């Protein structure tokens, strides 16, 4: 069990860093103490495929625990990936890999963005999933970006 937890932590820490930019933050629930609950919209640029940006909207928990970073954000999110210019699949692109992640709790929960290559249809398939190191989660969202054929 310890080996699995250690391997998961190592995998999370070795996941590629991703250009991330917060685009918007929308208050959804007023909190008397600490920050309000919010929907945050972030942009993630694919580090290996030029001109592909993924926009992730996700719920964040406010209040005292959220303000201190101890709250676990709910697994409510949406993903939309778009070509923001010509998209060419680079040579040697792995058929599947994690292209970015965002923390959803202090230690154990993340949102991971995965990219898969559908070579037959010349498309890039992006999936965001909610994970916990101890207990996996089925929450997910998907988006597809067409690429030029080679």
Backbone torsions as a table, in degrees:
resi	resn	phi	psi	omega
1	UNK	NA	-44.9	179.5
2	UNK	-62.3	-37.3	179.3
3	UNK	-63.5	-38.6	178.6
4	UNK	-65.9	-43.3	179.3
5	UNK	-64.3	-44.4	178.6
6	UNK	-61.6	-43.2	179.2
7	UNK	-63.4	-39.7	179.4
8	UNK	-66.7	-41.2	177.4
9	UNK	-64.2	-43.7	178.7
10	UNK	-61.5	-42.8	179.2
11	UNK	-64.2	-40.4	-179.9
12	UNK	-66.1	-41.0	-179.4
13	UNK	-71.8	-27.6	-178.5
14	UNK	-91.7	-3.0	177.1
15	UNK	-61.7	145.2	-174.6
16	UNK	-63.2	140.7	173.9
17	UNK	-70.2	150.1	-172.7
18	UNK	-132.4	137.4	174.5
19	UNK	-62.7	116.2	-176.8
20	UNK	-126.1	136.5	177.5
21	UNK	-138.3	129.5	175.3
22	UNK	-75.9	127.1	-178.2
23	UNK	-95.8	-39.7	-176.1
24	UNK	-156.2	161.3	175.2
25	UNK	-144.7	121.2	-174.1
26	UNK	-118.5	120.3	177.8
27	UNK	-68.2	135.0	179.6
28	UNK	-118.9	-31.1	-179.7
29	UNK	-138.5	126.8	177.4
30	UNK	-73.9	135.4	175.1
31	UNK	-121.0	132.6	178.3
32	UNK	-67.6	-38.2	-179.8
33	UNK	-117.7	129.5	178.8
34	UNK	83.8	-179.6	-178.7
35	UNK	-69.7	158.3	176.7
36	UNK	-73.0	159.4	168.6
37	UNK	-67.8	148.8	-174.3
38	UNK	-143.1	163.3	162.5
39	UNK	-108.3	123.3	-179.2
40	UNK	-109.2	134.9	176.6
41	UNK	-111.8	122.8	-177.8
42	UNK	-124.7	150.0	175.8
43	UNK	-108.9	133.1	176.1
44	UNK	-120.7	121.5	176.2
45	UNK	-92.1	133.3	178.6
46	UNK	-64.1	123.3	-176.2
47	UNK	-71.6	-18.3	-177.4
48	UNK	-111.2	-16.5	-178.7
49	UNK	-118.9	112.6	-179.1
50	UNK	-65.4	146.9	173.3
51	UNK	70.5	23.7	172.2
52	UNK	-119.6	123.5	176.1
53	UNK	-123.9	136.3	177.0
54	UNK	-111.2	134.8	179.2
55	UNK	-111.1	121.0	-177.4
56	UNK	-113.0	123.0	170.3
57	UNK	-105.6	134.6	-177.1
58	UNK	-148.0	151.5	179.3
59	UNK	-82.0	138.7	173.8
60	UNK	-123.8	145.2	-178.1
61	UNK	-93.6	131.6	178.4
62	UNK	-98.2	-140.3	-178.4
63	UNK	74.4	-171.3	-178.6
64	UNK	-63.7	-48.1	-179.2
65	UNK	-62.6	-42.5	179.0
66	UNK	-64.8	-39.9	178.9
67	UNK	-65.0	-31.7	178.9
68	UNK	-88.4	-7.5	179.1
69	UNK	87.4	13.6	-178.4
70	UNK	-97.7	-13.3	-177.3
71	UNK	-76.5	148.8	174.2
72	UNK	-96.8	122.6	180.0
73	UNK	-70.7	144.1	179.5
74	UNK	-69.0	158.3	179.5
75	UNK	-88.1	64.4	176.4
76	UNK	-124.0	114.5	-176.4
77	UNK	-158.5	167.9	176.4
78	UNK	-143.6	149.3	-177.7
79	UNK	-129.7	133.5	173.1
80	UNK	-136.0	119.1	179.5
81	UNK	-110.4	140.6	-175.6
82	UNK	-138.4	150.0	170.2
83	UNK	-80.4	124.1	179.7
84	UNK	-107.2	16.2	179.6
85	UNK	174.7	-174.1	178.3
86	UNK	-62.8	134.2	-177.4
87	UNK	-111.4	119.8	175.7
88	UNK	-121.2	130.7	178.1
89	UNK	-76.3	119.6	-178.8
90	UNK	-70.1	150.7	176.0
91	UNK	-61.0	142.8	176.1
92	UNK	76.9	11.0	178.3
93	UNK	-66.1	127.3	179.4
94	UNK	-60.2	149.7	-179.6
95	UNK	-66.0	-22.4	179.0
96	UNK	-158.8	136.8	175.6
97	UNK	-164.1	159.4	174.0
98	UNK	-79.3	128.2	-179.7
99	UNK	-107.8	-6.9	176.7
100	UNK	176.6	166.2	178.3
101	UNK	-155.0	162.2	177.4
102	UNK	-137.7	138.8	178.4
103	UNK	-73.0	140.6	177.1
104	UNK	-119.7	-2.6	172.6
105	UNK	-156.2	171.6	-175.8
106	UNK	-60.7	-38.8	-174.0
107	UNK	-123.0	-47.6	-159.7
108	UNK	-110.4	-19.8	-171.3
109	UNK	-110.4	135.2	176.8
110	UNK	-136.1	161.2	166.0
111	UNK	-106.5	121.7	-179.0
112	UNK	-111.9	135.7	175.4
113	UNK	-103.4	122.0	179.9
114	UNK	-109.1	145.5	173.4
115	UNK	-117.4	133.8	173.9
116	UNK	-125.0	146.9	-179.6
117	UNK	-102.2	122.3	171.6
118	UNK	-100.4	87.0	-174.1
119	UNK	-64.0	-33.6	-178.2
120	UNK	-64.4	-39.2	-178.4
121	UNK	-101.6	3.9	-179.8
122	UNK	53.8	55.0	-178.9
123	UNK	-136.6	151.5	173.5
124	UNK	-108.3	126.9	-176.7
125	UNK	-109.0	118.8	-179.9
126	UNK	-107.9	133.2	179.0
127	UNK	-130.6	133.5	172.4
128	UNK	-107.8	135.0	178.8
129	UNK	-129.2	154.7	174.4
130	UNK	-99.6	128.8	-178.7
131	UNK	-127.5	153.2	167.9
132	UNK	-128.8	142.2	179.6
133	UNK	-65.1	-28.9	-176.7
134	UNK	-94.5	-37.8	-173.9
135	UNK	-137.8	110.7	-179.6
136	UNK	-63.1	162.1	-176.7
137	UNK	-131.6	138.6	-179.1
138	UNK	-83.9	-2.1	-177.4
139	UNK	-65.5	133.1	-178.9
140	UNK	-159.3	164.2	175.4
141	UNK	-148.5	151.5	-172.9
142	UNK	-133.6	150.5	175.8
143	UNK	-149.5	145.9	-176.4
144	UNK	-123.8	136.4	177.8
145	UNK	-120.4	122.8	176.6
146	UNK	-71.6	145.2	176.9
147	UNK	-121.1	157.8	178.0
148	UNK	-69.3	149.6	179.1
149	UNK	-80.1	147.2	178.0
150	UNK	-101.2	NA	NA
